Amino acid sequence: MRAILCRELEGPDALAVAERELPRPGACQVRIRVRAAGVNFADVLMTRGRYQERPALPFVPGMELAGTVDACGAAVDGLARGRPVMAVVDHGAFAEYAIARVDDVVALPEGVDPYLAAGFPITFGTAYGALVWRAGLSAGETLLVHGASGGTGLAAVACGRALGARVIATARGDAARARILEQGASEVLDSEDPELVARIRALTGGQGVDVAFDPVGGAMFEVCRRTVAWEGRILLVGFASGEIPRIPANHLLVKNAAAIGVYWGSYRKRDPERLRAGFRVLLDWLGKGIIRPPMPEVLPFERAAEALARLAQRRAGGKLVLAVDPGPGSVGP
């Protein structure tokens, strides 16, 4: 099979297409014929050796995918060959075939577009988990979403709206404004506006926001800290800016506020059933039209390095997905 291979920890530029042996599933694993693979900022960090988990070189990047079941291990029940699925993996999605633990595989309802599904698990899983499990966002509360033009930010806007919150979003420039509003934001502010803090305070009547969703870090965390309400919650989702903030604990103390870490991937091993329950809710919302994710931008499989470079430079403007489909036919178990 063909795969995108990382042989050196030099970032996206070091990736290249290579031939690999077809993987065989273990007892509790599923081999998936990959139709499309989602691209995430974590993939960029992994190719630089800066992610929480560091696979041995050489490795195939890619942490989420959509495709069809090709073969199942002896202990796997309920997943017939040819069944459309989406899955999350430690790495290995940027390949024509991938191995996933059965606990990480979710059967897709009929009619779900595979390119949409390939970019769905991590962005919407992270947004839902952060807002529901970690922050306990309630209907009627105000949610601030930074980085709202990116895949995870857009998902947080959509999930916040679905949960009944008022959503204030920030993004760079005006190009993404319409897309963010379509996902349910009430207001979209320019993240580079020097008066951003004052504008958020004005929009909340001086009270501040109940929950702040921050996948950016750096200066955006400072905006969260200065605009979070009494008993508010700041969700630390990632540091796309490259700057990990230092948290002044005394500021949290005087507001009875909380800074809450969100490492969604840790639930895969610690509480996989909670992940599956979350996906059931999200797919139900999707089927009912409660959430309407925009279609991702689809790039050819061979342009994986370009896709990761765009994420690294914050030039994606939404979710990116690689078209991986190996073509008709299957190699069999």
N, C-alpha and C positions, 0 to 999 in steps of 0.2 A: 504494500500500500504506500501511497504518498503521504508525507507528513511534513510539517514545518518544524525544523530542528534548531534548537539553541545549543551550540557547541561551546560558546564562551560567554561569560557574563559581561558583555559589552553593550547591552541594550538592544533595541529593535534592529539596528543595522547589522547585527551579527546573525540574524535569522536567515535560513535558506531552505528551499524545498529539497527533501531527501527521500530515498526509499527505505522503508522499515519493514521488519517482519510483521506479519499479521498477528495481533495479540490473541491469546486464548483466554476465555473467561474462567475464573476460579469457581468454586462451588456456590458462592453467594454473589456472583458477579454476572453482569450482562454485557455482551458485546453489541455495540450500536453502530449501525451504518450511518455515518454522519451526513446529514443534509446541509447543516449550517452550524457555525460556531460563533458565539458571542465574544466580543472583544472588551476587555476590562482594564482599568488602570492597574489592577493587581498584576496583570500579565506583564506590563511594563516593568514594574518593580521586580518581578521574578526574573526577568531577563537581565537584570542588573545585580541580582543577588541581594536585594534589599527588601524582599517580602518576608512575612513571618515564617513561611515554610520554604525551604530551599532544596529542591530536588537535585539529585546528583546529575552531573553533566555526562553525556548530552541528554537533553530532555525535550519533550514536545510541549509547548505552552498551550494555554487555552483551558478555561475552567467551567465553561457551560456550553451546551450543545442541544440541538434537536435533530432527530432522525428516526430510524425505525429499528426495532429489535432484530438482530441478526443471529444471535446465539445466546443461550442461557446456561448458567452453571447448574449442576445437579440439584442444588438446594433451592432453586428459584422456581416459584409457582406464580401463575396468574399473568404472565407476560408472554403472549404468543409471538412467534416470529412474524415480523412485518408490522407489528403494532407501533403506531406513531407515539413517540415519547420525547420528553425533554429530560435533561440530566445535568447534575453538577459533579465535577470531578476535581481531584487535587491538581491535575494538569493532564494534558494529552488530548484536548478537544480539537486542536488544529491538525487533524488527521482524517483520512478517509474512513477509518474505523477507530473506535475508542472503547475502552473498558470502564464500566461504572459499577459501583456497589449497588445492589438492588435497592437498598434504602435511599439511594440518591436519585433513583429513576422515578419519574412521574408520568403516568399514562396521560395522553392528551385527549381532550374531547374532540369529537369529529368536527372538522372544518377549521381548526386553528392553523393559521399560516405558519409553516416551519421556520421562516425567517423571523417572524415575530416571536415565536416560541424560543428560538435560539438566544435571543437577547432579553428574555423575560425573567429567568430564575434569580439571577444575582441582583439585578436592579430592583425588581419588585419584591423579591424576598427580603432584601436588606431594608427597603423602605418600610414594608409592612412590619417586619420584626422590630425595627427601631421605634416606630410610632406606637405600636400596640404593646409589645412585650416590655420594652425598656422605658418608654415615656408614659404609657397609659393615656395617650391622647384621647380626649373626650369631645363629644359633639358640643359646639359652642365655644371651644377654646380657639386661641389664635396661634397659628403655626407659621414660623419663619423658615423658609427653605433657601439656603445658599447654593450656588452652583446649579441653579434650576434649569439651565439649558443643557446640562449633561444627562446621561441616561438615568443615573440614580436620583438626581435632583428632580427630573421630570416625574419619575415614579413616586417620589415623596409628595409632590404636588398632587398627583392623582389620588394617592392613598389618603392623604390628608382631607381632600375634598370628599372622598367616599365615606370617611369617618365622621363627617359633619363639621369639620373645623373651617375656620376662615383662614385662608392661606395667603401670606405675603411672600413673594418670591424675589430673589435678586439674581441678576445675570449681567454679563458684560455686553454692552451695546444694545441696539434695538432689534437686531435681526431675528432673535429668538422669541421676541415678546408675544407674537400671535400664538406660537406653538405652546408657550407656557400658559397663556390665558385659556387655551383650549383644554388643557389638562385640569383646569379648575382653580387657578390662582385668581384672587380678587384684585390684587395689585402686583405689578412687576416693576421693581426699582433697579436702577443702574448700580451695580456693585462697586463701580469706581467713582460714584458721586461722593464728593467730600462731605456732603451734608446727609449721608445715608442714615446715620444714627438719629439725627433730628427728624428725618422724614418717617422713620419707623415709629419713633415715639409719638409723632403727631397722628399717625394712622391708628394708633392704639390709645389715643386720648391720654397719653402720658403714662399709661399703666405698664406698657411693655408686652412682650409676647410670652405666651405660656410655655411653648416648646420651640426650640431652635434646632434645626437639622443642618449640621455642618460637615460636608464632605471635603471642605477646602482647607480649613485651618488658617494659620497666619493671621492676616488682618481681619478676615471674616470671623474668626473666633472672637476677636476684640469687639466686633459689632454685636455678636451674640451676648457677650458678657455685659456690655453696656445697655442692652435693650431687653434682657430677660426680666420677666416680671417677678414679683414676690412669689415664692414657691414654684418658680419656673424650672424647666429642665433643658439643659443643653446637651444635645446628642453629638458625640464625637464619632463621626462616621469614617473619616479619612483625612488625608493631608495632601490634597492634590496640588496645593501651592508649593509643596516642598518644605514648608515651615511648620514644625510641631510647636504648638503654643505652650507657654508656661502658664499655669493656672494659679491666679492669686486666690488662695483659699479664703482669705478674709472677706473678699467680695462675695463669695458664695455664702459665707456665714451670715452676713448682714441681710441678705435677701432670702435666707432659707432656700437657696437655689441649689441645684445639683448639676454636676457635669458627669455625664453617663457615657461610658464606652460602649461601642457597638462593633463587635467582631462577629458578624452573622455566620461566617464559615465555621465557627467553633460549635455551633448547634448541630452540625452534621454528625459529629461523633458523640457529643454530650447529650443531645436530645433530638434525635432524628424525627421522632413522631410529631414534635412540635412544628418542625419544618413542614412535614407533610400536611398537617392540619392547616398551616398557614397557606400552603399552595391550594388546598381545597377551597378556602375562602376566596383567594385571588382568582382562581379559575371560574368560580361561581360569579364573581363580580364581572369578569371578562365576558362570560356567556350572557349575562343580563345587560351588558352595556353600561354598567356602573363605572367601570374604568374603560377607557378607549386609548390604549397606548398608540402613539404614532408609529408607523412602520419605520424600522431602522434603515439606515443607509447600508446597502449591500455592496461589498467589494469582492472581487475574485480572490479565491484561496491564495493565489501566488502573491497577493499584495498585502500579506499579513504584516510585514515590516512597516509598510506605509501606514497601515491602520493603527498600529501601536505608536508610531511616531506622532501621529496626529493627536492621539490621546495625551501623550507626554507633553505636547506643546499646547494643549487645551484648545485644539482647533477642530474638535469633532462635531460640536453642535447637535448632539443627540447620540443615540446608540448606534454603534457600528457592528456589523455582522459580516462574517466571511462565508461565501458560498463554497461549500466543500463537496457537494454531491458527487460520488464516484461514478455515477451513470447507471444504466439499467443492469439488472442482474445482481447476483450475490454469490459470494464464494462458498456459502454453506458453513455448517458448524465444523 
